[in-house]
């Protein structure tokens, strides 16, 4: 009974922690066009001519490399919506990190803890798109290679059959990303040739395996399309304009990977089991992870697998754990400590990630919903300019009636077009060139991700142009129309940064108030208009309506620290210092653990006055 508890209790804790990490809202910016593309595949078959962008009218559709993943995701979405996608994501996370853990099931409580730490590090990459399947197949293929190194010769041929099948499925799910799996198998081949496979017939089987892997890479409806796609991506400079193809800042990178770097290197150095294979995989993926953010999760998975594999054969490590297993009290204490510390760390990291777009819990993150509903309700027609990040959601909502200017695809548009579209956000001459070429009279700008940039791309430029006017604004998206202006006083920058106007006449204040109230009505799940209006009321001494607005905002986004700051400002203006200090402490707690710095001088001042009042 004790041994069963020692095995199953860590598993239960591990599964619950992974579920906690994977429990967040659906709605990555690319998610929407993947769903729509999958639906189009299912309804109309293979896509040959671009159906989504009016800027690519009549041109070939290039993004077929993820067709199978798009079909699967769209099926899950159509059958069970948000719940289905959330469950699928959590199941994939569990599988990705459980496969390495199964390499050594005996030490589940230690390996499970390490797997949870790996999951936390990889969490930013686990958004709802085809890359999820790359993580899964990379984990499976890496661990199959490890198993191949350890099983006897009679079982190896079966694994040789599994590997090409895995590459074939992977190639249809996420295109040429499967080349990374082939590289891992290549490391296996090198290890076996060094270890003596050259002296037996095994080398022939390994050679046949490599040939089969490359054939499997081409067994897709597009044939060599996967290869040409990745070659174009890496040679025409397109990757330079895509953030996930750039390396992360050093401190962010270490936040995600440091634990796995330390654990894997320590395990490899002290054990040195099949060191050529392990070293090639670890260092090769480590190098790739410093070249592009999108490879960090693959390194984390590889490092987890190598760590568990090496420690399985480390005598000193296993002797130490055996002593712990024999002491039931010590085992229970260590298990509880590991679980609590891991839960705390998982909470810290996932809270900070979810805080950015308020992704807590289950639901949808759909920043473009209000803007699209507005243009439909106003019957606004004609070509629409949109920036890169909102294109996918516009495809989902508007296809086939409305086509987009640009979306989350990259090779399809090419480097020059991507640069031109980006420069149009800050250079009037480039904007005018695009305007003259495509004749758009409406612009939908998802400004929230760049809210701290100065100038704020697109919206600052359009706010300056006399022939463009703001007609819709919410927490995430602004809509501009040619030769019309409905919102005259509020701008996206003012709303996002809560910049209050200087002196304002009574009639202007009334208009400003009406604009903010209209924003609340049009997008009731937003809070920025409420925060802004609450600040205005606070300055005027209208404390009760200010507090009502802030409480309404808190009901919508209970974890948003800005609401607590707003309540503290009301209390400070009223000179109610104990409540002001209470709300500031609440704001500091809700701001998370990294990325947000509150005004420490103000906090000290309020604390001092609160203790003396």
C-alpha positions in Angstrom: 0.0 0.0 0.0 2.8 2.4 0.9 4.6 1.8 -2.4 1.3 2.4 -4.3 0.9 5.7 -2.5 4.5 6.6 -3.2 3.8 6.1 -6.9 0.3 7.5 -7.4 0.3 10.5 -5.1 3.1 12.2 -7.0 1.3 11.4 -10.3 -1.9 13.0 -9.0 0.0 16.1 -7.9 1.8 16.2 -11.3 -1.4 16.0 -13.3 -3.2 18.6 -11.3 -0.3 21.0 -11.6 -0.1 20.6 -15.4 -3.8 21.2 -15.6 -3.4 24.4 -13.5 -0.7 25.7 -15.8 -2.7 24.8 -19.0 -6.0 26.4 -17.8 -6.2 29.7 -19.6 -8.3 31.4 -22.2 -8.4 30.4 -25.8 -7.5 33.1 -28.4 -3.9 33.4 -29.6 -3.9 35.9 -32.5 -3.1 33.1 -35.0 -5.7 30.7 -33.6 -8.6 32.3 -35.5 -7.2 31.9 -39.0 -6.0 28.4 -38.3 -9.6 27.5 -37.3 -11.0 29.2 -40.4 -8.4 27.6 -42.7 -9.3 24.2 -41.2 -13.0 24.8 -41.9 -12.3 25.8 -45.5 -10.2 22.7 -46.0 -13.0 20.5 -44.7 -15.7 22.2 -46.8 -13.8 22.9 -50.0 -10.7 20.7 -50.1 -7.1 21.7 -50.8 -6.6 25.5 -50.9 -4.7 26.6 -54.0 -5.6 30.3 -54.5 -5.5 32.7 -51.5 -9.0 33.1 -50.2 -8.3 35.4 -47.3 -6.4 38.6 -48.3 -7.5 41.1 -51.0 -3.9 42.1 -51.2 -3.1 38.6 -52.6 -6.1 38.3 -54.9 -5.5 35.5 -57.4 -2.1 34.5 -55.9 -1.2 31.0 -54.8 -2.0 30.0 -51.2 1.3 29.0 -49.6 0.5 28.2 -46.0 -0.7 24.6 -46.6 2.1 23.1 -44.4 -0.2 23.0 -41.3 -3.3 21.6 -43.0 -3.8 18.6 -40.8 -3.4 20.5 -37.6 -5.9 23.1 -38.8 -8.4 20.4 -39.7 -8.0 18.8 -36.3 -8.2 22.1 -34.4 -11.3 23.2 -36.4 -13.0 19.9 -35.8 -12.5 20.2 -32.0 -13.6 23.8 -32.1 -16.8 23.0 -34.1 -17.7 20.1 -31.8 -17.0 21.5 -28.4 -15.7 25.1 -28.7 -13.7 26.6 -25.9 -13.9 23.6 -23.7 -12.7 21.3 -26.4 -9.7 23.4 -27.4 -8.8 23.9 -23.7 -9.0 20.1 -23.0 -7.0 19.4 -26.1 -4.3 21.9 -25.1 -4.0 20.4 -21.6 -3.9 16.8 -22.9 -1.1 17.7 -25.3 0.8 19.4 -22.4 0.4 16.3 -20.3 1.6 14.0 -23.1 4.5 16.2 -24.1 6.0 16.2 -20.6 4.8 12.8 -19.5 6.6 10.9 -22.2 10.0 11.9 -20.8 8.8 11.1 -17.3 7.9 7.6 -18.4 11.6 7.0 -19.2 12.0 6.4 -15.5 8.7 5.8 -13.8 10.2 4.7 -10.5 11.3 8.2 -9.5 8.0 9.8 -10.4 8.0 12.4 -7.5 11.4 13.9 -8.6 10.9 13.6 -12.3 7.3 14.8 -12.1 8.5 17.9 -10.2 11.1 18.6 -12.9 8.5 18.1 -15.6 6.2 20.7 -14.0 9.1 23.1 -13.9 9.7 22.4 -17.6 6.0 23.0 -18.3 6.2 26.4 -16.5 9.2 27.4 -18.6 7.5 26.3 -21.9 4.1 27.8 -21.0 4.5 31.0 -23.2 4.8 28.7 -26.3 1.8 26.6 -25.5 -0.8 28.6 -27.4 -3.6 27.1 -29.5 -2.0 26.6 -32.9 -0.3 23.8 -34.9 3.0 24.3 -33.0 1.4 22.2 -30.2 1.7 19.2 -32.4 5.4 19.9 -33.0 6.0 19.8 -29.3 4.2 16.5 -29.0 6.0 14.7 -31.8 9.4 16.1 -30.8 8.9 14.7 -27.3 7.8 11.3 -28.7 10.6 11.0 -31.3 13.3 12.2 -28.8 12.2 9.6 -26.3 11.9 6.9 -28.9 15.6 7.5 -29.8 16.5 7.2 -26.1 14.6 4.0 -25.8 16.4 2.7 -28.9 19.7 3.3 -27.3 18.8 1.1 -24.3 16.7 -1.8 -25.6 18.2 -5.0 -26.9 18.6 -5.5 -30.6 15.4 -7.6 -31.1 13.3 -4.6 -30.1 15.1 -2.0 -32.1 13.6 -2.8 -35.5 10.1 -2.0 -34.2 11.3 1.5 -33.2 12.8 2.0 -36.6 9.3 1.6 -38.0 7.7 4.0 -35.6 10.1 6.9 -36.3 9.3 7.5 -40.0 5.6 7.3 -39.2 6.0 10.0 -36.6 7.9 12.2 -39.1 5.2 11.7 -41.7 2.4 12.7 -39.3 4.5 15.6 -38.0 5.2 16.9 -41.5 1.4 17.1 -42.2 0.7 18.7 -38.9 3.4 21.4 -38.9 5.4 21.1 -42.1 9.2 21.3 -42.2 9.4 21.7 -38.4 9.8 17.9 -38.5 13.3 18.4 -39.7 14.2 19.0 -36.1 13.0 15.4 -35.4 15.1 14.1 -38.2 18.1 15.9 -36.7 17.5 14.2 -33.4 17.4 10.8 -35.2 20.6 11.8 -36.9 22.2 12.3 -33.5 21.1 8.7 -32.6 22.7 7.4 -35.8 26.0 9.1 -35.0 25.9 7.7 -31.5 25.3 4.1 -32.7 28.0 4.3 -35.4 30.5 5.4 -32.8 29.3 2.7 -30.4 29.9 -0.1 -32.8 27.0 -0.3 -35.3 29.5 -0.2 -38.1 30.6 -3.7 -37.2 27.2 -5.2 -37.6 24.3 -5.0 -40.0 22.8 -2.3 -37.9 24.4 0.4 -39.9 22.4 -0.7 -43.0 19.2 -0.4 -41.0 20.2 3.0 -39.7 21.0 4.2 -43.3 17.6 2.9 -44.4 16.0 4.8 -41.5 17.5 8.1 -42.6 16.3 7.6 -46.2 12.9 6.7 -44.9 12.8 9.8 -42.7 13.4 12.1 -45.6 10.8 10.3 -47.7 8.4 10.6 -44.8 9.0 14.4 -44.8 7.7 14.6 -48.4 4.7 12.4 -47.9 2.3 15.3 -47.7 -0.3 16.7 -50.2 2.1 19.5 -51.0 5.1 17.2 -51.7 8.2 19.3 -51.6 6.1 22.3 -50.5 7.2 22.0 -46.9 10.9 22.2 -47.9 10.4 25.2 -50.2 8.4 27.0 -47.5 11.1 26.7 -44.9 13.8 27.6 -47.4 11.9 30.8 -48.4 11.3 31.7 -44.8 15.0 31.5 -43.9 16.4 33.0 -47.1 14.2 36.0 -48.0 14.6 37.8 -44.7 11.0 37.2 -43.7 12.0 35.8 -40.3 13.5 39.1 -39.4 10.1 40.7 -39.2 8.6 38.0 -37.0 9.2 38.4 -33.2 9.1 34.6 -32.5 11.9 34.1 -34.9 14.1 36.5 -32.9 16.1 35.5 -29.8 14.6 36.4 -26.4 16.3 38.9 -24.1 18.9 37.2 -21.9 17.0 37.6 -18.6 13.7 36.3 -20.2 15.5 33.4 -21.7 17.0 32.4 -18.4 13.6 32.7 -16.7 12.3 30.0 -19.1 15.3 27.7 -19.3 17.8 28.1 -16.5 16.4 25.3 -14.3 16.6 22.8 -17.3 20.1 24.0 -18.3 21.5 23.4 -14.8 19.7 20.1 -14.4 20.6 18.6 -17.8 24.2 19.7 -17.8 24.7 18.4 -14.2 23.1 15.0 -15.1 25.0 14.7 -18.4 28.4 15.6 -16.8 28.0 13.2 -13.8 26.5 10.2 -15.7 27.8 10.5 -19.4 25.4 7.9 -20.7 25.6 7.8 -24.6 27.2 11.2 -24.3 27.5 11.8 -28.0 23.7 11.6 -28.6 22.8 13.4 -25.4 25.3 16.1 -26.0 24.4 16.7 -29.6 20.7 16.9 -28.8 21.1 19.1 -25.7 23.7 21.6 -27.2 22.0 21.6 -30.7 18.6 22.5 -29.3 20.3 24.9 -26.8 21.9 26.7 -29.8 18.6 26.9 -31.7 16.8 28.2 -28.5 19.1 31.2 -28.5 18.5 31.9 -32.2 14.7 32.1 -32.0 12.1 32.3 -29.2 10.0 29.6 -31.0 12.7 27.0 -30.3 12.9 27.5 -26.5 10.1 25.0 -25.8 11.8 22.4 -27.9 15.0 22.9 -25.9 13.1 22.6 -22.6 11.5 19.3 -23.7 14.9 17.9 -24.9 16.7 19.0 -21.7 13.9 17.3 -19.6 14.3 14.1 -21.5 18.1 14.1 -21.3 18.1 14.9 -17.6 15.7 12.0 -16.7 17.5 9.6 -19.0 20.9 10.4 -17.5 19.7 10.3 -13.9 18.1 6.9 -14.5 21.6 5.5 -14.8 23.3 7.6 -12.1 24.1 5.2 -9.3 24.8 7.8 -6.6 21.5 9.6 -7.4 19.5 6.4 -7.3 21.1 5.2 -4.1 20.1 8.6 -2.5 16.5 8.3 -3.7 16.3 4.7 -2.5 17.2 5.9 1.0 14.4 8.4 0.8 11.9 5.8 -0.4 12.7 3.6 2.6 12.0 6.4 5.1 8.3 7.0 4.6 8.1 10.1 6.8 11.0 11.7 5.0 9.5 10.8 1.7 6.1 12.3 2.6 7.8 15.5 3.9 9.9 15.9 0.7 6.9 15.2 -1.5 4.8 17.8 0.2 7.6 20.4 0.1 8.3 19.7 -3.6 4.6 20.0 -4.4 4.1 23.2 -2.5 7.3 24.9 -3.8 6.5 23.8 -7.4 2.9 25.0 -7.0 4.1 28.4 -5.8 6.6 28.7 -8.6 4.0 27.6 -11.2 1.6 30.2 -9.8 4.1 33.0 -9.9 5.1 32.3 -13.5 1.6 31.5 -14.9 0.0 34.4 -13.1 2.5 36.8 -14.7 1.9 35.4 -18.2 -1.9 35.4 -17.8 -2.0 38.9 -16.4 -0.8 40.5 -19.6 -4.1 39.8 -21.5 -6.1 38.7 -18.5 -6.2 35.1 -19.7 -7.2 33.7 -16.3 -9.7 30.9 -16.3 -11.6 29.4 -19.1 -13.1 31.5 -21.9 -12.2 33.4 -25.1 -9.7 36.2 -25.6 -11.2 37.9 -28.7 -9.9 41.5 -28.9 -11.5 42.2 -32.3 -15.0 41.2 -31.5 -16.3 44.6 -30.6 -14.7 46.3 -33.6 -16.0 43.8 -36.0 -19.5 44.0 -34.5 -19.3 47.8 -34.9 -18.4 47.8 -38.6 -21.2 45.2 -39.3 -23.8 47.2 -37.4 -22.8 50.4 -39.3 -22.8 48.5 -42.6 -19.3 49.7 -43.4 -18.2 48.3 -46.7 -15.1 48.3 -49.0 -11.4 47.3 -48.5 -10.2 47.5 -44.9 -6.7 48.2 -43.8 -5.7 46.1 -40.7 -2.4 45.6 -38.9 -0.7 42.2 -38.6 -2.0 40.9 -35.3 -5.7 41.4 -35.9 -5.8 39.8 -39.3 -6.4 36.3 -38.1 -9.5 37.2 -36.1 -10.8 39.3 -39.0 -10.5 36.3 -41.3 -12.4 34.1 -38.8 -15.2 36.7 -38.5 -15.4 38.0 -42.0 -14.6 35.2 -44.4 -15.9 35.0 -47.2 -17.6 38.3 -47.1 -14.7 40.4 -46.0 -11.1 39.9 -46.9 -8.1 41.2 -44.9 -5.2 43.4 -45.8 -2.7 41.2 -43.9 -2.7 38.4 -41.3 -0.4 36.2 -39.3 1.0 34.4 -42.3 4.4 35.6 -43.4 5.9 33.8 -46.4 2.7 34.4 -48.3 3.2 38.2 -48.1 6.9 38.3 -48.3 9.5 40.4 -46.5 9.1 43.6 -48.5 5.3 43.7 -48.0 5.6 43.0 -44.3 8.1 45.8 -43.9 6.0 48.2 -46.0 2.9 47.4 -43.9 4.9 47.9 -40.7 6.4 51.2 -41.8 3.0 52.5 -42.7 2.3 52.7 -39.0 4.8 55.5 -38.5 5.5 57.1 -41.9 2.8 59.1 -43.6 4.3 58.7 -47.0 4.2 54.9 -46.8 0.6 55.0 -45.5 -0.4 57.2 -48.4 1.3 54.8 -50.9 -0.7 51.9 -49.6 -3.9 53.9 -49.4 -3.5 55.0 -53.1 -2.7 51.4 -54.2 -5.5 49.6 -52.4 -8.2 52.2 -51.9 -9.1 51.3 -48.3 -11.4 53.8 -46.5 -11.5 51.9 -43.2 -8.7 50.9 -40.8 -8.9 48.4 -38.0 -5.9 48.7 -35.7 -5.1 46.3 -32.8 -3.1 48.8 -30.8 -3.0 47.1 -27.4 0.2 45.0 -27.9 2.2 48.1 -28.9 0.6 50.4 -26.3 3.9 51.4 -24.7 5.6 52.2 -28.0 6.2 55.9 -28.8 4.9 56.8 -31.3 2.0 54.3 -31.0 2.0 52.7 -34.4 -0.8 53.5 -36.8 -3.1 55.3 -34.3 -0.8 58.2 -33.6 -0.4 58.7 -37.3 -4.1 58.4 -38.1 -4.9 60.8 -35.2 -2.8 63.4 -37.0 -4.3 63.1 -40.4 -7.2 65.4 -41.1 -8.9 63.1 -43.6 -9.0 60.1 -41.2 -11.1 60.0 -38.1 -11.7 57.7 -35.1 -15.1 56.1 -35.1 -14.7 53.3 -32.6 -12.4 52.6 -29.7 -12.1 49.9 -27.0 -9.5 48.4 -24.7 -7.8 46.6 -27.6 -8.8 47.9 -31.0 -9.4 51.3 -32.8 -11.4 51.8 -36.0 -10.7 54.7 -38.3 -12.8 55.9 -41.2 -11.9 58.1 -44.1 -13.5 61.6 -44.0 -15.4 60.9 -40.8 -14.7 61.5 -37.1 -17.1 60.3 -34.3 -14.7 60.2 -31.4 -13.2 63.7 -31.1 -11.6 63.9 -27.7 -10.3 60.4 -26.7 -7.4 58.8 -28.5 -6.0 55.2 -28.2 -2.9 56.6 -26.5 -4.9 58.6 -24.0 -7.1 55.6 -23.2 -4.3 53.1 -23.0 -2.0 55.2 -20.9 -4.8 57.0 -19.0 -3.5 60.4 -20.0 -5.9 63.1 -18.8 -6.5 66.2 -20.8 -5.4 69.6 -19.5 -7.9 72.4 -19.0 -11.2 71.5 -20.6 -14.5 73.4 -21.1 -17.7 72.2 -19.7 -19.1 71.3 -23.2 -15.9 69.5 -24.0 -16.1 67.5 -20.8 -19.6 66.6 -21.5 -18.6 65.3 -25.0 -15.6 63.4 -23.5 -17.9 61.8 -20.9 -20.4 60.8 -23.6 -17.6 59.2 -25.7 -16.4 57.2 -22.8 -19.9 56.0 -21.9 -20.5 55.0 -25.5 -17.3 52.9 -25.4 -18.6 51.2 -22.3 -21.9 50.4 -24.0 -20.3 49.1 -27.2 -17.7 46.9 -25.4 -19.0 46.2 -21.9 -16.2 43.7 -21.1 -13.6 46.4 -21.4 -12.4 48.4 -18.4 -10.2 51.2 -19.8 -13.0 53.6 -20.5 -14.3 53.0 -16.9 -10.9 53.6 -15.4 -10.5 56.8 -17.4 -14.0 58.1 -16.5 -13.3 57.2 -12.8 -10.1 59.3 -12.9 -12.0 62.3 -14.3 -14.7 61.9 -11.6 -12.1 61.6 -8.9 -10.5 64.9 -10.0 -13.9 66.5 -9.9 -14.6 65.1 -6.4 -17.4 62.9 -7.6 -16.2 60.0 -5.5 -19.3 57.8 -5.5 -19.7 57.4 -9.3 -15.9 56.9 -9.6 -16.0 54.1 -7.1 -19.0 52.6 -8.8 -17.2 52.5 -12.1 -14.1 50.9 -10.5 -16.2 48.3 -8.8 -17.8 47.5 -12.1 -14.4 47.2 -13.7 -13.3 44.8 -10.9 -16.2 42.6 -11.5 -15.0 42.2 -15.1 -11.3 41.8 -14.5 -10.8 41.0 -10.8 -7.0 40.5 -11.2 -6.3 43.8 -12.9 -4.0 45.9 -10.6 -4.9 49.2 -12.3 -8.4 49.0 -10.7 -6.9 48.8 -7.2 -4.7 51.8 -8.1 -7.8 53.7 -9.2 -9.5 52.9 -5.9 -6.4 54.0 -4.0 -6.4 57.3 -5.9 -10.0 57.9 -4.8 -9.1 57.2 -1.2 -6.0 59.4 -1.4 -8.0 62.3 -2.8 -10.5 61.8 0.1 -7.5 61.6 2.5 -8.7 58.2 3.6 -5.2 56.9 4.1 -5.9 53.5 5.6 -8.1 52.5 2.6 -5.6 54.0 0.2 -2.9 51.8 1.8 -5.1 48.8 1.6 -5.8 49.3 -2.1 -2.1 49.9 -2.9 -1.1 46.7 -1.2 -3.8 45.0 -3.2 -2.5 46.6 -6.4 1.1 45.4 -5.6 -0.2 41.8 -5.1 -2.3 41.8 -8.2 0.5 43.4 -10.3 2.3 40.0 -10.1 5.9 39.2 -9.5 7.7 40.5 -12.6 7.2 43.2 -15.2 5.3 45.8 -13.2 6.9 48.3 -10.9 4.6 50.5 -8.7 5.6 53.9 -7.4 7.5 53.0 -4.2 7.7 56.6 -3.0 4.0 57.0 -3.1 3.5 53.6 -1.4 5.9 54.7 1.5 4.1 58.0 1.8 0.7 56.4 1.9 1.8 53.7 4.4 3.3 56.4 6.7 0.1 58.4 6.7 -2.1 55.3 7.1 -0.2 54.3 10.3 -0.5 57.7 11.8 -4.2 58.5 10.9 
